[in-house]
Every structure is written in C-alpha cells, then in structure tokens.
Amino acid sequence: MEILSGVVTALQSSVSVQGGGNDGQVTTTHIAMFRLGARQVRLKATQPAMIHAGDQVEVAGDNRRGLFNARAYRNLSTQVEGHEGWVANTFLGALFFLGGFGSLVFEVSLFGPLFGAAGGYMLYCGTRTLQAIRALRQATPAAVA
C-alpha cells in the first residue's frame, strides 16, 4: 500500500450511474481525477470526495499502469476522510465465496467456481480498502500549508 501526499491540482469530477430499468436497482459511483505533484490519481467512492483544487491531501492505494488508484483519502485542509467503501465488498464477497464453495461441495451448480472467484475478488478489494484506511490513520499527517 502506497501513500501519496500533496496539493490537489487539475481536479475533475464525474458520476457514473448504472442500473435502473425494471428492477429499479441503481448504483452511483463518484469519480475524482486529480494530480498530486507529477502523479495522476483516480478516486472512486459511493459518496462525493470532499476535495477541491488547492487542498492538501493524502491518499492511499496502488499504482497501475501510471495511474494511482486511491482507495482512501484524508483532506488535511478540511480534516475530512473518505474511502471507496469496504463493507459491501467484504460481506457480499464472503457470501459469494461461501456460496460458490458450498455449491462445489454439494455439487449443486456449475457456476460455483464463478461465484467463488467473484467472492474472492470482492474480499480482496474490501481488504485492500481496509488496508488503505489503516495506512492513512497510522501515517503522520503532513504539515498543512
């Protein structure tokens, strides 16, 4: 888990809405893209990130192909923290994983391995988000300018 700190520049925000239709289930994801120094950062969350251009922030996450995927943030200018959410990933991941494992044990479905794999990935994502939250809370806050 890597932690970046700096002043937010080139902030862009967007919202992704998925679902609707007959079942009415809608998922909203807020996406903030910004730069911390020379690094491009992407932060996805279920709530809007409380970050503005010029704010001093710390983010924790992983670097992939030149893009830093932040899983948690702390705005040192406003003392606000946020993250991409770990509860749903962890609990649904556990259900999917156990359901997939159970279907293999009892030979109920051919889809067991898919449910197990999806559950394992969701557990991984939830765990990484928790690690990012802990990393930020253990880090010494940088001096606010």
Long-range contacts (C-beta under 8 A, 24 or more apart in sequence): 1-60, 1-61, 1-62, 1-128, 1-131, 1-132, 1-135, 2-60, 2-61, 2-62, 2-63, 2-68, 3-58, 3-59, 3-60, 3-135, 3-136, 3-139, 4-36, 4-37, 4-39, 4-41, 4-58, 4-59, 4-60, 4-68, 4-70, 5-36, 5-56, 5-57, 5-58, 5-59, 5-142, 6-36, 6-37, 6-39, 6-56, 6-57, 7-36, 7-54, 7-55, 7-56, 7-57, 7-145, 8-34, 8-35, 8-36, 8-51, 8-52, 8-53, 8-54, 8-55, 8-56, 8-57, 9-34, 9-35, 9-36, 9-53, 9-54, 10-34, 10-35, 10-53, 11-51, 11-52, 11-53, 13-48, 13-49, 36-68, 39-68, 40-66, 40-67, 40-68, 41-67, 41-68, 41-70, 42-67, 42-68, 42-69, 42-70, 43-70, 43-73, 43-84, 44-69, 44-84, 45-82, 45-83, 45-84, 45-85, 46-84, 46-85, 47-82, 49-73, 49-82, 50-75, 50-78, 50-80, 50-82, 51-75, 52-77, 56-142, 56-144, 56-145, 58-136, 58-139, 58-141, 58-142, 59-136, 60-131, 60-132, 60-133, 60-135, 60-136, 60-139, 61-132, 62-128, 70-132, 71-128, 71-129, 71-131, 71-132, 71-133, 72-129, 72-132, 72-133, 72-135, 72-136, 73-136, 74-136, 74-141, 76-141, 76-142, 76-144, 77-144, 81-136, 83-129, 83-132, 83-133, 84-129, 85-129, 86-126, 86-127, 86-129, 86-130, 86-133, 87-126, 88-126, 89-122, 89-123, 89-125, 89-126, 89-129, 90-122, 90-123, 90-126, 90-127, 90-130, 92-119, 92-122, 93-118, 93-119, 93-120, 93-121, 93-122, 93-123, 93-124, 93-125, 93-126, 94-119, 94-123, 95-119, 96-122, 97-122, 97-123
